[in-house]
Amino acid sequence: MKIGVSTLAFYPQTIEEVLDFLENWNIKYCEIINEYPHDELDEDVLGSYQMNLTVHAPLSDINLASHNQTIRKSSIAEVKKSFDRAVNWDAELVVVHPGNMPVMGRKISEKIFQYNLKSLTELSSYAEDCGICMCVENMPKIDGLLFQDLRDLNLLLEDINEYMTLDVGHAHNSGFSVSDMFCYPLIKHVHLSDNDGTWDQHDALGTGSIDFVELFNSLNDFKYDGVLVVEVKNTIEVIKSLEFINNII
């Protein structure tokens, strides 16, 4: 089983500090959130570690669905930079968040979804040119975030011929049972965190209400062979999560 850890828990530590920590825990996979301080990274430094990388496109100030075309095009450009960096860092997969509904966009929601589709279609073409697998992530139950529903996201991905990052915590927060989460063959990548169902808490595995024993059984039934990325809030919760995984697999 391929267990990885996101840089989210370490922010804003240097990449060397992150990778040293992961090597000490014998973790072979790291997901780099590609924004400050992990935007421009030294390829020689990355190459000095025996670490397999995936990349998460920027989270901050990005909206692929914006009806402000300057914002939308800038967002596309920032995600494309993540594809370029993934190539340079020998990472084959990039996680992308779908857009969100602008405050002034609620009365033109159909147009907002069209802009979102247009952006993701352009990014899909760019990813293909780069030889990168683009995996669009389902969102938690937060007002304004698009594609909280796995079914809707799956339909979008069928349209653009791309794959899904299943965020288990987001799906649980959005009301999906563990068994319902694995009904979608386009799942290529998985994020792991826990919560109590009321909010996207990104807590340590085993501390919320997600049934991870059932989840790991479902992964086996699904024949999932990708990376399972632990995406929690801090290093203490990383350690708790890794110990929890070791105890149940």
MARDO-640082 format. One line per 10 residues: number of its first residue (from 1); for each residue x, y, z of C-alpha. Coordinates in Angstrom, 1 decimal. Layout:
N
NUM) X:Y:Z ~ ...
# end
This chain:
249
1) 0.0:0.0:0.0 ~ 1.4:3.4:-1.0 ~ 1.1:5.8:1.9 ~ 2.0:9.4:1.4 ~ 1.7:12.7:3.3 ~ 0.7:16.2:2.2 ~ 2.9:19.2:3.0 ~ -0.3:20.8:4.5 ~ 0.6:19.6:8.0 ~ 4.1:21.2:7.9
11) 3.2:24.7:6.6 ~ 5.3:26.8:6.4 ~ 8.4:24.6:7.1 ~ 11.0:24.2:4.4 ~ 10.8:21.3:2.0 ~ 14.0:19.9:3.4 ~ 12.4:19.8:6.9 ~ 9.3:18.1:5.4 ~ 11.2:15.4:3.5 ~ 13.6:14.7:6.4
21) 10.6:14.1:8.6 ~ 9.0:11.7:6.1 ~ 12.2:9.8:5.5 ~ 12.5:9.3:9.3 ~ 9.1:7.7:9.2 ~ 10.0:5.7:6.1 ~ 7.4:7.4:4.0 ~ 8.1:7.2:0.3 ~ 5.4:9.5:-1.1 ~ 4.9:13.2:-0.6
31) 2.3:15.6:-2.0 ~ 3.7:19.1:-2.4 ~ 1.1:21.9:-2.2 ~ 2.6:24.1:-4.9 ~ 2.4:27.6:-3.3 ~ 4.6:29.6:-1.0 ~ 7.0:28.4:0.4 ~ 6.8:25.4:-1.9 ~ 6.3:27.1:-5.2 ~ 9.8:27.5:-6.6
41) 11.8:24.5:-5.3 ~ 15.4:23.4:-6.1 ~ 15.2:20.3:-8.3 ~ 18.6:19.2:-7.0 ~ 17.3:19.3:-3.4 ~ 14.2:17.2:-4.4 ~ 16.4:14.8:-6.3 ~ 18.6:14.2:-3.2 ~ 15.7:12.4:-1.5 ~ 14.3:9.0:-2.4
51) 10.8:10.4:-2.5 ~ 8.0:9.9:-5.0 ~ 6.1:13.1:-5.5 ~ 2.7:14.2:-6.4 ~ 1.7:17.9:-6.7 ~ -1.3:19.8:-5.5 ~ -2.0:22.9:-7.5 ~ -2.3:26.2:-5.5 ~ -5.3:26.6:-3.1 ~ -5.1:30.3:-2.3
61) -6.6:33.0:-4.5 ~ -7.5:30.6:-7.3 ~ -10.9:30.4:-9.0 ~ -11.2:28.6:-12.2 ~ -15.0:29.4:-12.4 ~ -14.6:33.2:-11.9 ~ -16.7:35.4:-14.2 ~ -13.9:38.0:-13.8 ~ -11.9:36.9:-16.8 ~ -8.6:38.3:-15.6
71) -9.0:36.2:-12.4 ~ -10.0:33.1:-14.3 ~ -7.2:33.3:-16.8 ~ -4.7:34.0:-14.0 ~ -6.0:31.0:-12.1 ~ -5.5:28.8:-15.2 ~ -2.0:30.1:-15.6 ~ -1.1:29.3:-12.0 ~ -2.4:25.7:-12.4 ~ -0.4:25.3:-15.6
81) 2.7:26.3:-13.7 ~ 2.0:23.4:-11.3 ~ 1.9:21.1:-14.4 ~ 5.2:22.5:-15.6 ~ 6.8:22.1:-12.1 ~ 5.4:18.5:-11.8 ~ 7.3:17.7:-15.0 ~ 10.5:19.2:-13.7 ~ 10.1:17.4:-10.3 ~ 9.4:14.0:-12.0
91) 5.8:14.0:-10.6 ~ 3.2:12.4:-12.8 ~ 0.0:13.5:-11.1 ~ -1.4:17.0:-10.2 ~ -4.4:17.6:-8.0 ~ -6.7:20.4:-9.0 ~ -9.6:22.0:-7.1 ~ -12.6:22.9:-9.2 ~ -13.8:26.5:-9.1 ~ -16.1:28.2:-6.7
101) -19.2:30.3:-7.0 ~ -18.4:34.1:-6.9 ~ -20.6:36.2:-4.6 ~ -22.0:38.1:-7.6 ~ -22.2:34.9:-9.7 ~ -25.2:33.3:-8.0 ~ -27.7:34.8:-10.3 ~ -25.8:33.6:-13.4 ~ -24.9:30.1:-12.0 ~ -25.2:28.4:-15.4
111) -22.5:30.8:-16.9 ~ -20.3:30.1:-13.9 ~ -20.4:26.4:-14.5 ~ -19.7:27.0:-18.2 ~ -16.6:29.0:-17.2 ~ -15.5:26.3:-14.9 ~ -15.9:23.7:-17.6 ~ -14.0:25.8:-20.1 ~ -11.1:26.3:-17.6 ~ -10.9:22.6:-16.8
121) -11.1:21.6:-20.4 ~ -8.2:23.9:-21.2 ~ -6.2:22.5:-18.3 ~ -7.0:18.9:-19.4 ~ -5.5:19.6:-22.8 ~ -2.4:21.2:-21.2 ~ -1.9:18.3:-18.8 ~ -2.1:15.9:-21.7 ~ 0.6:17.8:-23.6 ~ 2.7:17.7:-20.5
131) 2.2:14.0:-19.9 ~ 0.6:14.7:-16.5 ~ -2.4:13.1:-15.0 ~ -4.8:15.7:-13.8 ~ -7.1:14.7:-10.9 ~ -9.9:17.0:-9.9 ~ -10.8:16.9:-6.2 ~ -14.3:16.7:-4.7 ~ -15.0:19.6:-2.3 ~ -16.4:19.7:1.2
141) -19.8:21.0:2.3 ~ -18.8:24.7:2.3 ~ -21.1:27.3:0.7 ~ -19.9:28.3:-2.7 ~ -17.6:25.5:-3.4 ~ -18.4:23.6:-6.6 ~ -18.6:19.8:-7.0 ~ -19.2:18.7:-3.5 ~ -21.3:15.8:-4.9 ~ -19.2:12.9:-6.2
151) -21.8:12.1:-8.9 ~ -21.7:15.5:-10.3 ~ -17.9:15.5:-10.3 ~ -17.8:12.1:-12.0 ~ -20.0:13.4:-14.8 ~ -17.8:16.4:-15.3 ~ -14.7:14.2:-15.5 ~ -16.4:11.9:-18.0 ~ -16.9:15.1:-20.1 ~ -13.3:16.2:-20.0
161) -11.8:12.7:-19.9 ~ -9.9:13.2:-16.6 ~ -9.6:11.5:-13.2 ~ -10.8:12.1:-9.7 ~ -9.0:12.8:-6.4 ~ -11.4:11.3:-3.9 ~ -11.0:13.3:-0.7 ~ -12.5:11.0:1.9 ~ -13.0:13.7:4.5 ~ -14.7:16.0:2.1
171) -17.0:13.2:0.9 ~ -17.9:12.2:4.5 ~ -18.6:15.8:5.3 ~ -20.9:15.9:2.2 ~ -22.9:13.0:3.4 ~ -21.4:10.1:1.4 ~ -21.0:6.7:3.1 ~ -17.7:4.9:2.7 ~ -19.4:2.3:0.4 ~ -20.9:5.1:-1.7
181) -17.5:6.8:-2.1 ~ -16.1:4.0:-4.3 ~ -18.8:3.8:-6.9 ~ -16.7:5.9:-9.4 ~ -14.2:4.2:-11.6 ~ -12.4:7.5:-12.4 ~ -10.9:7.6:-8.9 ~ -7.1:7.7:-9.4 ~ -5.9:9.4:-6.2 ~ -7.1:9.5:-2.6
191) -6.8:12.0:0.3 ~ -7.2:10.8:3.8 ~ -8.3:12.8:6.9 ~ -11.1:12.4:9.5 ~ -13.9:14.5:10.8 ~ -17.2:14.2:12.7 ~ -19.3:14.9:9.6 ~ -20.2:18.5:10.5 ~ -17.2:20.2:9.0 ~ -14.0:19.6:7.0
201) -11.8:19.3:10.0 ~ -8.8:17.5:8.5 ~ -8.3:15.6:11.8 ~ -6.1:12.6:12.4 ~ -7.3:9.3:11.2 ~ -9.3:7.4:13.8 ~ -10.4:10.5:15.7 ~ -13.6:11.3:13.9 ~ -16.6:9.2:12.6 ~ -15.2:7.8:9.4
211) -15.1:4.0:9.4 ~ -11.6:3.4:8.1 ~ -11.7:-0.3:8.5 ~ -14.6:-0.4:6.0 ~ -12.7:2.2:3.9 ~ -9.6:0.1:3.6 ~ -11.7:-3.0:2.7 ~ -13.5:-0.9:0.1 ~ -10.1:0.2:-1.3 ~ -9.2:-3.5:-1.7
221) -12.5:-4.3:-3.4 ~ -12.0:-1.3:-5.7 ~ -8.5:-2.7:-6.5 ~ -7.1:0.8:-5.8 ~ -3.4:1.0:-6.6 ~ -2.7:4.7:-6.3 ~ -1.2:6.7:-3.4 ~ -3.2:7.3:-0.2 ~ -2.2:10.8:0.9 ~ -2.6:11.7:4.6
231) -3.8:15.3:4.6 ~ -4.1:16.6:8.1 ~ -3.5:19.8:10.0 ~ -0.2:19.3:11.8 ~ 2.7:16.9:12.4 ~ 1.2:15.4:15.6 ~ -1.8:14.4:13.6 ~ 0.4:13.0:10.8 ~ 2.1:10.7:13.4 ~ -1.3:9.7:14.9
241) -2.6:8.9:11.4 ~ 0.4:6.9:10.4 ~ 0.3:4.9:13.6 ~ -3.5:4.3:13.1 ~ -2.9:3.0:9.5 ~ -0.2:0.7:10.7 ~ -2.6:-0.8:13.3 ~ -5.4:-1.5:10.9 ~ -3.7:-2.8:7.8
# end
